[in-house]
Amino acid sequence: MSAGISRGMFIAGIVVAVLTSTIISSVITMLWARRSSSVPFVSQHSLNVVTTNSTEWVDLDPMSASITVDGASRLLISFSAEYQGVREDTTTTWVWVRALVDETPAFSYKGTLSGAAVLAIRETVNEEFTYSFFWDEVSAGTYTVKMQWFVGSASVDATAYKSSLVVVALPAQ
């Protein structure tokens, strides 16, 4: 009596193992592809130096991106930049930043000025600024997200550089 398995059984076992592995890999690949397509994201990065002393909302160029979603989604918008602000006196003023989704403000949190986030400027400031904004729900379609800003006093020159905008569409529950 032989204590091992026959050559035919061994080859059949290898074939079954390879087929099983191939099927599992295919299923995982299909699931990953579905997951990737259901979580679209876009990003925009810039090393450009942009300056404003506008006391009205103006676009923070080139911080704009379009995202296409296949179904009901919630948008998570993350923006960061390095800011420099210079003010001639020692009083405090502010740089306001907001995200627009198709020209409507997305909210950073409830109770803010038109969804705006804020950075204080007293004399000279150099800071990194990162903020997230949310858009409750969008239906299938393409949406443009852009950043805007203004300063609280025309005596301030605010400069942004090393800017980054990331928009992620999460499936709505």
Secondary structure, 3 states (H helix, E strand, C coil): CCCCCCHHHHHHHHHHHHHHHHHHHHHHHHHHHHHHHHCCEEEEEECCCEEECCCCCEEEEEEEEEEEECCCEEEEEEEEEEEEEEECCCCEEEEEEEEEECCEECECCCCCHHHCEEEEEECEEEEEEEEEEEEEEECCEEEEEEEEEEECCCCEEEEEEEEEEEEEEEECC
